Amino acid sequence: MSQSGPVYLRWRPDGSPAPETERFEDLDAALDALEARWATLRDQAPQVLDARRVLLLSTEELRGEFDAADQG
């Protein structure tokens, strides 16, 4: 799954009213980082956004993908 960048990973830290955002060069890099931190981010409403900060992958889509990978 390749998407030219930048791509943003957004999540809402526990108790924080404002989301955190991290920039990546492309979608693969963002997904790699998300996978590495999935145990921490899964309950913090992670989302992946494109260069215009339009939603690419919702929290539900990411949970379906990464939780399925954990079970398989």
mmCIF file of the N, C-alpha and C atoms, coordinates in Angstrom:
data_MODEL
# 
_entry.id   MODEL 
# 
loop_
_atom_site.group_PDB 
_atom_site.id 
_atom_site.type_symbol 
_atom_site.label_atom_id 
_atom_site.label_alt_id 
_atom_site.label_comp_id 
_atom_site.label_asym_id 
_atom_site.label_entity_id 
_atom_site.label_seq_id 
_atom_site.pdbx_PDB_ins_code 
_atom_site.Cartn_x 
_atom_site.Cartn_y 
_atom_site.Cartn_z 
_atom_site.occupancy 
_atom_site.B_iso_or_equiv 
_atom_site.pdbx_formal_charge 
_atom_site.auth_seq_id 
_atom_site.auth_comp_id 
_atom_site.auth_asym_id 
_atom_site.auth_atom_id 
_atom_site.pdbx_PDB_model_num 
ATOM 1   N N  . MET A 1 1  ? 0.871   -1.174  0.000  1.00 0.00 ? 1  MET A N  1 
ATOM 2   C CA . MET A 1 1  ? 0.000   0.000   0.000  1.00 0.00 ? 1  MET A CA 1 
ATOM 3   C C  . MET A 1 1  ? 0.906   1.221   0.000  1.00 0.00 ? 1  MET A C  1 
ATOM 4   N N  . SER A 1 2  ? 1.044   1.848   -1.116 1.00 0.00 ? 2  SER A N  1 
ATOM 5   C CA . SER A 1 2  ? 1.952   2.984   -1.215 1.00 0.00 ? 2  SER A CA 1 
ATOM 6   C C  . SER A 1 2  ? 1.175   4.268   -1.475 1.00 0.00 ? 2  SER A C  1 
ATOM 7   N N  . GLN A 1 3  ? 1.492   5.283   -0.748 1.00 0.00 ? 3  GLN A N  1 
ATOM 8   C CA . GLN A 1 3  ? 0.860   6.599   -0.872 1.00 0.00 ? 3  GLN A CA 1 
ATOM 9   C C  . GLN A 1 3  ? 1.978   7.610   -0.710 1.00 0.00 ? 3  GLN A C  1 
ATOM 10  N N  . SER A 1 4  ? 2.123   8.497   -1.705 1.00 0.00 ? 4  SER A N  1 
ATOM 11  C CA . SER A 1 4  ? 3.174   9.496   -1.584 1.00 0.00 ? 4  SER A CA 1 
ATOM 12  C C  . SER A 1 4  ? 2.841   10.438  -0.431 1.00 0.00 ? 4  SER A C  1 
ATOM 13  N N  . GLY A 1 5  ? 3.853   11.034  0.110  1.00 0.00 ? 5  GLY A N  1 
ATOM 14  C CA . GLY A 1 5  ? 3.680   11.814  1.321  1.00 0.00 ? 5  GLY A CA 1 
ATOM 15  C C  . GLY A 1 5  ? 3.658   13.297  1.097  1.00 0.00 ? 5  GLY A C  1 
ATOM 16  N N  . PRO A 1 6  ? 3.636   13.989  2.154  1.00 0.00 ? 6  PRO A N  1 
ATOM 17  C CA . PRO A 1 6  ? 3.697   13.419  3.493  1.00 0.00 ? 6  PRO A CA 1 
ATOM 18  C C  . PRO A 1 6  ? 2.369   12.793  3.902  1.00 0.00 ? 6  PRO A C  1 
ATOM 19  N N  . VAL A 1 7  ? 2.462   11.943  4.910  1.00 0.00 ? 7  VAL A N  1 
ATOM 20  C CA . VAL A 1 7  ? 1.307   11.289  5.512  1.00 0.00 ? 7  VAL A CA 1 
ATOM 21  C C  . VAL A 1 7  ? 1.408   11.543  7.006  1.00 0.00 ? 7  VAL A C  1 
ATOM 22  N N  . TYR A 1 8  ? 0.263   11.703  7.651  1.00 0.00 ? 8  TYR A N  1 
ATOM 23  C CA . TYR A 1 8  ? 0.239   12.021  9.076  1.00 0.00 ? 8  TYR A CA 1 
ATOM 24  C C  . TYR A 1 8  ? -0.450  10.929  9.870  1.00 0.00 ? 8  TYR A C  1 
ATOM 25  N N  . LEU A 1 9  ? 0.125   10.614  11.009 1.00 0.00 ? 9  LEU A N  1 
ATOM 26  C CA . LEU A 1 9  ? -0.487  9.731   11.977 1.00 0.00 ? 9  LEU A CA 1 
ATOM 27  C C  . LEU A 1 9  ? -1.026  10.624  13.087 1.00 0.00 ? 9  LEU A C  1 
ATOM 28  N N  . ARG A 1 10 ? -2.316  10.475  13.386 1.00 0.00 ? 10 ARG A N  1 
ATOM 29  C CA . ARG A 1 10 ? -2.943  11.297  14.424 1.00 0.00 ? 10 ARG A CA 1 
ATOM 30  C C  . ARG A 1 10 ? -3.558  10.371  15.460 1.00 0.00 ? 10 ARG A C  1 
ATOM 31  N N  . TRP A 1 11 ? -3.415  10.732  16.731 1.00 0.00 ? 11 TRP A N  1 
ATOM 32  C CA . TRP A 1 11 ? -4.016  9.973   17.821 1.00 0.00 ? 11 TRP A CA 1 
ATOM 33  C C  . TRP A 1 11 ? -4.311  10.922  18.968 1.00 0.00 ? 11 TRP A C  1 
ATOM 34  N N  . ARG A 1 12 ? -5.143  10.479  19.878 1.00 0.00 ? 12 ARG A N  1 
ATOM 35  C CA . ARG A 1 12 ? -5.529  11.301  21.023 1.00 0.00 ? 12 ARG A CA 1 
ATOM 36  C C  . ARG A 1 12 ? -5.001  10.635  22.298 1.00 0.00 ? 12 ARG A C  1 
ATOM 37  N N  . PRO A 1 13 ? -3.926  11.197  22.877 1.00 0.00 ? 13 PRO A N  1 
ATOM 38  C CA . PRO A 1 13 ? -3.360  10.633  24.103 1.00 0.00 ? 13 PRO A CA 1 
ATOM 39  C C  . PRO A 1 13 ? -4.386  10.618  25.232 1.00 0.00 ? 13 PRO A C  1 
ATOM 40  N N  . ASP A 1 14 ? -4.252  9.671   26.123 1.00 0.00 ? 14 ASP A N  1 
ATOM 41  C CA . ASP A 1 14 ? -5.167  9.547   27.254 1.00 0.00 ? 14 ASP A CA 1 
ATOM 42  C C  . ASP A 1 14 ? -5.344  10.869  27.984 1.00 0.00 ? 14 ASP A C  1 
ATOM 43  N N  . GLY A 1 15 ? -6.602  11.295  28.122 1.00 0.00 ? 15 GLY A N  1 
ATOM 44  C CA . GLY A 1 15 ? -6.920  12.500  28.869 1.00 0.00 ? 15 GLY A CA 1 
ATOM 45  C C  . GLY A 1 15 ? -6.626  13.807  28.171 1.00 0.00 ? 15 GLY A C  1 
ATOM 46  N N  . SER A 1 16 ? -6.116  13.768  26.959 1.00 0.00 ? 16 SER A N  1 
ATOM 47  C CA . SER A 1 16 ? -5.771  14.994  26.254 1.00 0.00 ? 16 SER A CA 1 
ATOM 48  C C  . SER A 1 16 ? -6.929  15.442  25.357 1.00 0.00 ? 16 SER A C  1 
ATOM 49  N N  . PRO A 1 17 ? -7.298  16.714  25.439 1.00 0.00 ? 17 PRO A N  1 
ATOM 50  C CA . PRO A 1 17 ? -8.374  17.200  24.581 1.00 0.00 ? 17 PRO A CA 1 
ATOM 51  C C  . PRO A 1 17 ? -7.921  17.406  23.125 1.00 0.00 ? 17 PRO A C  1 
ATOM 52  N N  . ALA A 1 18 ? -6.636  17.582  22.925 1.00 0.00 ? 18 ALA A N  1 
ATOM 53  C CA . ALA A 1 18 ? -6.108  17.836  21.576 1.00 0.00 ? 18 ALA A CA 1 
ATOM 54  C C  . ALA A 1 18 ? -5.347  16.616  21.075 1.00 0.00 ? 18 ALA A C  1 
ATOM 55  N N  . PRO A 1 19 ? -5.511  16.278  19.789 1.00 0.00 ? 19 PRO A N  1 
ATOM 56  C CA . PRO A 1 19 ? -4.776  15.131  19.247 1.00 0.00 ? 19 PRO A CA 1 
ATOM 57  C C  . PRO A 1 19 ? -3.303  15.462  19.002 1.00 0.00 ? 19 PRO A C  1 
ATOM 58  N N  . GLU A 1 20 ? -2.498  14.421  19.013 1.00 0.00 ? 20 GLU A N  1 
ATOM 59  C CA . GLU A 1 20 ? -1.090  14.512  18.623 1.00 0.00 ? 20 GLU A CA 1 
ATOM 60  C C  . GLU A 1 20 ? -1.012  14.133  17.146 1.00 0.00 ? 20 GLU A C  1 
ATOM 61  N N  . THR A 1 21 ? -0.054  14.706  16.438 1.00 0.00 ? 21 THR A N  1 
ATOM 62  C CA . THR A 1 21 ? 0.143   14.398  15.027 1.00 0.00 ? 21 THR A CA 1 
ATOM 63  C C  . THR A 1 21 ? 1.625   14.202  14.764 1.00 0.00 ? 21 THR A C  1 
ATOM 64  N N  . GLU A 1 22 ? 1.932   13.169  13.983 1.00 0.00 ? 22 GLU A N  1 
ATOM 65  C CA . GLU A 1 22 ? 3.312   12.890  13.604 1.00 0.00 ? 22 GLU A CA 1 
ATOM 66  C C  . GLU A 1 22 ? 3.374   12.762  12.082 1.00 0.00 ? 22 GLU A C  1 
ATOM 67  N N  . ARG A 1 23 ? 4.375   13.365  11.470 1.00 0.00 ? 23 ARG A N  1 
ATOM 68  C CA . ARG A 1 23 ? 4.527   13.393  10.007 1.00 0.00 ? 23 ARG A CA 1 
ATOM 69  C C  . ARG A 1 23 ? 5.469   12.293  9.546  1.00 0.00 ? 23 ARG A C  1 
ATOM 70  N N  . PHE A 1 24 ? 5.117   11.646  8.421  1.00 0.00 ? 24 PHE A N  1 
ATOM 71  C CA . PHE A 1 24 ? 5.947   10.616  7.810  1.00 0.00 ? 24 PHE A CA 1 
ATOM 72  C C  . PHE A 1 24 ? 6.087   10.909  6.327  1.00 0.00 ? 24 PHE A C  1 
ATOM 73  N N  . GLU A 1 25 ? 7.140   10.395  5.727  1.00 0.00 ? 25 GLU A N  1 
ATOM 74  C CA . GLU A 1 25 ? 7.404   10.636  4.309  1.00 0.00 ? 25 GLU A CA 1 
ATOM 75  C C  . GLU A 1 25 ? 6.395   9.954   3.402  1.00 0.00 ? 25 GLU A C  1 
ATOM 76  N N  . ASP A 1 26 ? 5.879   8.783   3.820  1.00 0.00 ? 26 ASP A N  1 
ATOM 77  C CA . ASP A 1 26 ? 4.897   8.076   2.996  1.00 0.00 ? 26 ASP A CA 1 
ATOM 78  C C  . ASP A 1 26 ? 4.044   7.165   3.874  1.00 0.00 ? 26 ASP A C  1 
ATOM 79  N N  . LEU A 1 27 ? 3.044   6.562   3.265  1.00 0.00 ? 27 LEU A N  1 
ATOM 80  C CA . LEU A 1 27 ? 2.100   5.721   4.002  1.00 0.00 ? 27 LEU A CA 1 
ATOM 81  C C  . LEU A 1 27 ? 2.780   4.510   4.620  1.00 0.00 ? 27 LEU A C  1 
ATOM 82  N N  . ASP A 1 28 ? 3.700   3.905   3.908  1.00 0.00 ? 28 ASP A N  1 
ATOM 83  C CA . ASP A 1 28 ? 4.393   2.734   4.450  1.00 0.00 ? 28 ASP A CA 1 
ATOM 84  C C  . ASP A 1 28 ? 5.129   3.060   5.743  1.00 0.00 ? 28 ASP A C  1 
ATOM 85  N N  . ALA A 1 29 ? 5.783   4.195   5.791  1.00 0.00 ? 29 ALA A N  1 
ATOM 86  C CA . ALA A 1 29 ? 6.504   4.597   7.004  1.00 0.00 ? 29 ALA A CA 1 
ATOM 87  C C  . ALA A 1 29 ? 5.531   4.838   8.157  1.00 0.00 ? 29 ALA A C  1 
ATOM 88  N N  . ALA A 1 30 ? 4.408   5.459   7.883  1.00 0.00 ? 30 ALA A N  1 
ATOM 89  C CA . ALA A 1 30 ? 3.404   5.708   8.918  1.00 0.00 ? 30 ALA A CA 1 
ATOM 90  C C  . ALA A 1 30 ? 2.839   4.399   9.451  1.00 0.00 ? 30 ALA A C  1 
ATOM 91  N N  . LEU A 1 31 ? 2.545   3.462   8.555  1.00 0.00 ? 31 LEU A N  1 
ATOM 92  C CA . LEU A 1 31 ? 2.009   2.168   8.984  1.00 0.00 ? 31 LEU A CA 1 
ATOM 93  C C  . LEU A 1 31 ? 3.039   1.359   9.755  1.00 0.00 ? 31 LEU A C  1 
ATOM 94  N N  . ASP A 1 32 ? 4.297   1.444   9.376  1.00 0.00 ? 32 ASP A N  1 
ATOM 95  C CA . ASP A 1 32 ? 5.356   0.764   10.126 1.00 0.00 ? 32 ASP A CA 1 
ATOM 96  C C  . ASP A 1 32 ? 5.441   1.296   11.548 1.00 0.00 ? 32 ASP A C  1 
ATOM 97  N N  . ALA A 1 33 ? 5.389   2.619   11.689 1.00 0.00 ? 33 ALA A N  1 
ATOM 98  C CA . ALA A 1 33 ? 5.450   3.233   13.020 1.00 0.00 ? 33 ALA A CA 1 
ATOM 99  C C  . ALA A 1 33 ? 4.219   2.856   13.834 1.00 0.00 ? 33 ALA A C  1 
ATOM 100 N N  . LEU A 1 34 ? 3.071   2.865   13.202 1.00 0.00 ? 34 LEU A N  1 
ATOM 101 C CA . LEU A 1 34 ? 1.832   2.511   13.894 1.00 0.00 ? 34 LEU A CA 1 
ATOM 102 C C  . LEU A 1 34 ? 1.872   1.056   14.357 1.00 0.00 ? 34 LEU A C  1 
ATOM 103 N N  . GLU A 1 35 ? 2.349   0.177   13.499 1.00 0.00 ? 35 GLU A N  1 
ATOM 104 C CA . GLU A 1 35 ? 2.445   -1.239  13.864 1.00 0.00 ? 35 GLU A CA 1 
ATOM 105 C C  . GLU A 1 35 ? 3.379   -1.434  15.060 1.00 0.00 ? 35 GLU A C  1 
ATOM 106 N N  . ALA A 1 36 ? 4.491   -0.729  15.069 1.00 0.00 ? 36 ALA A N  1 
ATOM 107 C CA . ALA A 1 36 ? 5.459   -0.850  16.160 1.00 0.00 ? 36 ALA A CA 1 
ATOM 108 C C  . ALA A 1 36 ? 4.898   -0.359  17.488 1.00 0.00 ? 36 ALA A C  1 
ATOM 109 N N  . ARG A 1 37 ? 3.976   0.599   17.431 1.00 0.00 ? 37 ARG A N  1 
ATOM 110 C CA . ARG A 1 37 ? 3.418   1.183   18.666 1.00 0.00 ? 37 ARG A CA 1 
ATOM 111 C C  . ARG A 1 37 ? 1.951   0.826   18.871 1.00 0.00 ? 37 ARG A C  1 
ATOM 112 N N  . TRP A 1 38 ? 1.459   -0.178  18.164 1.00 0.00 ? 38 TRP A N  1 
ATOM 113 C CA . TRP A 1 38 ? 0.045   -0.517  18.180 1.00 0.00 ? 38 TRP A CA 1 
ATOM 114 C C  . TRP A 1 38 ? -0.488  -0.775  19.590 1.00 0.00 ? 38 TRP A C  1 
ATOM 115 N N  . ALA A 1 39 ? 0.240   -1.479  20.418 1.00 0.00 ? 39 ALA A N  1 
ATOM 116 C CA . ALA A 1 39 ? -0.226  -1.788  21.774 1.00 0.00 ? 39 ALA A CA 1 
ATOM 117 C C  . ALA A 1 39 ? -0.545  -0.512  22.555 1.00 0.00 ? 39 ALA A C  1 
ATOM 118 N N  . THR A 1 40 ? 0.203   0.535   22.328 1.00 0.00 ? 40 THR A N  1 
ATOM 119 C CA . THR A 1 40 ? -0.016  1.812   23.010 1.00 0.00 ? 40 THR A CA 1 
ATOM 120 C C  . THR A 1 40 ? -1.089  2.642   22.326 1.00 0.00 ? 40 THR A C  1 
ATOM 121 N N  . LEU A 1 41 ? -1.069  2.684   20.998 1.00 0.00 ? 41 LEU A N  1 
ATOM 122 C CA . LEU A 1 41 ? -1.961  3.589   20.256 1.00 0.00 ? 41 LEU A CA 1 
ATOM 123 C C  . LEU A 1 41 ? -3.358  3.036   19.982 1.00 0.00 ? 41 LEU A C  1 
ATOM 124 N N  . ARG A 1 42 ? -3.572  1.729   20.073 1.00 0.00 ? 42 ARG A N  1 
ATOM 125 C CA . ARG A 1 42 ? -4.850  1.138   19.651 1.00 0.00 ? 42 ARG A CA 1 
ATOM 126 C C  . ARG A 1 42 ? -6.057  1.740   20.360 1.00 0.00 ? 42 ARG A C  1 
ATOM 127 N N  . ASP A 1 43 ? -5.917  2.148   21.615 1.00 0.00 ? 43 ASP A N  1 
ATOM 128 C CA . ASP A 1 43 ? -7.026  2.732   22.372 1.00 0.00 ? 43 ASP A CA 1 
ATOM 129 C C  . ASP A 1 43 ? -6.990  4.258   22.397 1.00 0.00 ? 43 ASP A C  1 
ATOM 130 N N  . GLN A 1 44 ? -6.179  4.857   21.517 1.00 0.00 ? 44 GLN A N  1 
ATOM 131 C CA . GLN A 1 44 ? -6.057  6.313   21.481 1.00 0.00 ? 44 GLN A CA 1 
ATOM 132 C C  . GLN A 1 44 ? -6.560  6.898   20.161 1.00 0.00 ? 44 GLN A C  1 
ATOM 133 N N  . ALA A 1 45 ? -7.522  6.211   19.553 1.00 0.00 ? 45 ALA A N  1 
ATOM 134 C CA . ALA A 1 45 ? -8.188  6.674   18.319 1.00 0.00 ? 45 ALA A CA 1 
ATOM 135 C C  . ALA A 1 45 ? -7.204  7.054   17.214 1.00 0.00 ? 45 ALA A C  1 
ATOM 136 N N  . PRO A 1 46 ? -6.299  6.129   16.825 1.00 0.00 ? 46 PRO A N  1 
ATOM 137 C CA . PRO A 1 46 ? -5.350  6.462   15.758 1.00 0.00 ? 46 PRO A CA 1 
ATOM 138 C C  . PRO A 1 46 ? -6.053  6.597   14.412 1.00 0.00 ? 46 PRO A C  1 
ATOM 139 N N  . GLN A 1 47 ? -5.534  7.499   13.595 1.00 0.00 ? 47 GLN A N  1 
ATOM 140 C CA . GLN A 1 47 ? -6.010  7.714   12.232 1.00 0.00 ? 47 GLN A CA 1 
ATOM 141 C C  . GLN A 1 47 ? -4.816  8.058   11.363 1.00 0.00 ? 47 GLN A C  1 
ATOM 142 N N  . VAL A 1 48 ? -4.925  7.750   10.068 1.00 0.00 ? 48 VAL A N  1 
ATOM 143 C CA . VAL A 1 48 ? -3.884  8.124   9.110  1.00 0.00 ? 48 VAL A CA 1 
ATOM 144 C C  . VAL A 1 48 ? -4.501  9.128   8.146  1.00 0.00 ? 48 VAL A C  1 
ATOM 145 N N  . LEU A 1 49 ? -3.793  10.244  7.949  1.00 0.00 ? 49 LEU A N  1 
ATOM 146 C CA . LEU A 1 49 ? -4.268  11.339  7.111  1.00 0.00 ? 49 LEU A CA 1 
ATOM 147 C C  . LEU A 1 49 ? -3.322  11.565  5.940  1.00 0.00 ? 49 LEU A C  1 
ATOM 148 N N  . ASP A 1 50 ? -3.857  12.077  4.834  1.00 0.00 ? 50 ASP A N  1 
ATOM 149 C CA . ASP A 1 50 ? -3.004  12.373  3.680  1.00 0.00 ? 50 ASP A CA 1 
ATOM 150 C C  . ASP A 1 50 ? -2.353  13.746  3.838  1.00 0.00 ? 50 ASP A C  1 
ATOM 151 N N  . ALA A 1 51 ? -1.658  14.193  2.802  1.00 0.00 ? 51 ALA A N  1 
ATOM 152 C CA . ALA A 1 51 ? -0.920  15.459  2.853  1.00 0.00 ? 51 ALA A CA 1 
ATOM 153 C C  . ALA A 1 51 ? -1.817  16.662  3.138  1.00 0.00 ? 51 ALA A C  1 
ATOM 154 N N  . ARG A 1 52 ? -3.077  16.574  2.710  1.00 0.00 ? 52 ARG A N  1 
ATOM 155 C CA . ARG A 1 52 ? -4.031  17.665  2.975  1.00 0.00 ? 52 ARG A CA 1 
ATOM 156 C C  . ARG A 1 52 ? -4.749  17.477  4.309  1.00 0.00 ? 52 ARG A C  1 
ATOM 157 N N  . ARG A 1 53 ? -4.332  16.429  5.027  1.00 0.00 ? 53 ARG A N  1 
ATOM 158 C CA . ARG A 1 53 ? -4.907  16.037  6.321  1.00 0.00 ? 53 ARG A CA 1 
ATOM 159 C C  . ARG A 1 53 ? -6.350  15.563  6.194  1.00 0.00 ? 53 ARG A C  1 
ATOM 160 N N  . VAL A 1 54 ? -6.590  14.888  5.075  1.00 0.00 ? 54 VAL A N  1 
ATOM 161 C CA . VAL A 1 54 ? -7.870  14.225  4.840  1.00 0.00 ? 54 VAL A CA 1 
ATOM 162 C C  . VAL A 1 54 ? -7.708  12.764  5.256  1.00 0.00 ? 54 VAL A C  1 
ATOM 163 N N  . LEU A 1 55 ? -8.723  12.211  5.893  1.00 0.00 ? 55 LEU A N  1 
ATOM 164 C CA . LEU A 1 55 ? -8.668  10.859  6.416  1.00 0.00 ? 55 LEU A CA 1 
ATOM 165 C C  . LEU A 1 55 ? -8.402  9.821   5.323  1.00 0.00 ? 55 LEU A C  1 
ATOM 166 N N  . LEU A 1 56 ? -7.365  9.017   5.540  1.00 0.00 ? 56 LEU A N  1 
ATOM 167 C CA . LEU A 1 56 ? -7.053  7.888   4.659  1.00 0.00 ? 56 LEU A CA 1 
ATOM 168 C C  . LEU A 1 56 ? -7.509  6.579   5.290  1.00 0.00 ? 56 LEU A C  1 
ATOM 169 N N  . LEU A 1 57 ? -7.171  6.393   6.563  1.00 0.00 ? 57 LEU A N  1 
ATOM 170 C CA . LEU A 1 57 ? -7.517  5.173   7.293  1.00 0.00 ? 57 LEU A CA 1 
ATOM 171 C C  . LEU A 1 57 ? -8.093  5.548   8.649  1.00 0.00 ? 57 LEU A C  1 
ATOM 172 N N  . SER A 1 58 ? -9.302  5.095   8.902  1.00 0.00 ? 58 SER A N  1 
ATOM 173 C CA . SER A 1 58 ? -9.983  5.417   10.158 1.00 0.00 ? 58 SER A CA 1 
ATOM 174 C C  . SER A 1 58 ? -9.497  4.513   11.287 1.00 0.00 ? 58 SER A C  1 
ATOM 175 N N  . THR A 1 59 ? -9.877  4.855   12.493 1.00 0.00 ? 59 THR A N  1 
ATOM 176 C CA . THR A 1 59 ? -9.562  4.048   13.660 1.00 0.00 ? 59 THR A CA 1 
ATOM 177 C C  . THR A 1 59 ? -10.102 2.629   13.483 1.00 0.00 ? 59 THR A C  1 
ATOM 178 N N  . GLU A 1 60 ? -11.327 2.513   13.015 1.00 0.00 ? 60 GLU A N  1 
ATOM 179 C CA . GLU A 1 60 ? -11.951 1.198   12.838 1.00 0.00 ? 60 GLU A CA 1 
ATOM 180 C C  . GLU A 1 60 ? -11.202 0.359   11.804 1.00 0.00 ? 60 GLU A C  1 
ATOM 181 N N  . GLU A 1 61 ? -10.790 0.988   10.707 1.00 0.00 ? 61 GLU A N  1 
ATOM 182 C CA . GLU A 1 61 ? -10.030 0.264   9.686  1.00 0.00 ? 61 GLU A CA 1 
ATOM 183 C C  . GLU A 1 61 ? -8.686  -0.209  10.232 1.00 0.00 ? 61 GLU A C  1 
ATOM 184 N N  . LEU A 1 62 ? -8.017  0.634   10.992 1.00 0.00 ? 62 LEU A N  1 
ATOM 185 C CA . LEU A 1 62 ? -6.729  0.268   11.565 1.00 0.00 ? 62 LEU A CA 1 
ATOM 186 C C  . LEU A 1 62 ? -6.884  -0.853  12.587 1.00 0.00 ? 62 LEU A C  1 
ATOM 187 N N  . ARG A 1 63 ? -7.906  -0.771  13.430 1.00 0.00 ? 63 ARG A N  1 
ATOM 188 C CA . ARG A 1 63 ? -8.143  -1.846  14.404 1.00 0.00 ? 63 ARG A CA 1 
ATOM 189 C C  . ARG A 1 63 ? -8.410  -3.161  13.685 1.00 0.00 ? 63 ARG A C  1 
ATOM 190 N N  . GLY A 1 64 ? -9.225  -3.112  12.636 1.00 0.00 ? 64 GLY A N  1 
ATOM 191 C CA . GLY A 1 64 ? -9.505  -4.327  11.884 1.00 0.00 ? 64 GLY A CA 1 
ATOM 192 C C  . GLY A 1 64 ? -8.245  -4.937  11.298 1.00 0.00 ? 64 GLY A C  1 
ATOM 193 N N  . GLU A 1 65 ? -7.369  -4.106  10.795 1.00 0.00 ? 65 GLU A N  1 
ATOM 194 C CA . GLU A 1 65 ? -6.126  -4.579  10.181 1.00 0.00 ? 65 GLU A CA 1 
ATOM 195 C C  . GLU A 1 65 ? -5.127  -5.097  11.210 1.00 0.00 ? 65 GLU A C  1 
ATOM 196 N N  . PHE A 1 66 ? -4.833  -4.296  12.224 1.00 0.00 ? 66 PHE A N  1 
ATOM 197 C CA . PHE A 1 66 ? -3.786  -4.655  13.172 1.00 0.00 ? 66 PHE A CA 1 
ATOM 198 C C  . PHE A 1 66 ? -4.249  -5.681  14.194 1.00 0.00 ? 66 PHE A C  1 
ATOM 199 N N  . ASP A 1 67 ? -5.500  -5.640  14.630 1.00 0.00 ? 67 ASP A N  1 
ATOM 200 C CA . ASP A 1 67 ? -5.990  -6.641  15.561 1.00 0.00 ? 67 ASP A CA 1 
ATOM 201 C C  . ASP A 1 67 ? -6.086  -8.006  14.879 1.00 0.00 ? 67 ASP A C  1 
ATOM 202 N N  . ALA A 1 68 ? -6.458  -8.038  13.603 1.00 0.00 ? 68 ALA A N  1 
ATOM 203 C CA . ALA A 1 68 ? -6.502  -9.285  12.849 1.00 0.00 ? 68 ALA A CA 1 
ATOM 204 C C  . ALA A 1 68 ? -5.104  -9.870  12.711 1.00 0.00 ? 68 ALA A C  1 
ATOM 205 N N  . ALA A 1 69 ? -4.114  -9.017  12.507 1.00 0.00 ? 69 ALA A N  1 
ATOM 206 C CA . ALA A 1 69 ? -2.738  -9.475  12.382 1.00 0.00 ? 69 ALA A CA 1 
ATOM 207 C C  . ALA A 1 69 ? -2.238  -10.073 13.697 1.00 0.00 ? 69 ALA A C  1 
ATOM 208 N N  . ASP A 1 70 ? -2.671  -9.489  14.829 1.00 0.00 ? 70 ASP A N  1 
ATOM 209 C CA . ASP A 1 70 ? -2.276  -10.022 16.146 1.00 0.00 ? 70 ASP A CA 1 
ATOM 210 C C  . ASP A 1 70 ? -2.869  -11.398 16.386 1.00 0.00 ? 70 ASP A C  1 
ATOM 211 N N  . GLN A 1 71 ? -4.065  -11.647 15.858 1.00 0.00 ? 71 GLN A N  1 
ATOM 212 C CA . GLN A 1 71 ? -4.731  -12.930 16.080 1.00 0.00 ? 71 GLN A CA 1 
ATOM 213 C C  . GLN A 1 71 ? -4.236  -14.012 15.134 1.00 0.00 ? 71 GLN A C  1 
ATOM 214 N N  . GLY A 1 72 ? -3.703  -13.599 13.980 1.00 0.00 ? 72 GLY A N  1 
ATOM 215 C CA . GLY A 1 72 ? -3.279  -14.582 12.970 1.00 0.00 ? 72 GLY A CA 1 
ATOM 216 C C  . GLY A 1 72 ? -1.885  -14.899 13.077 1.00 0.00 ? 72 GLY A C  1 
# 
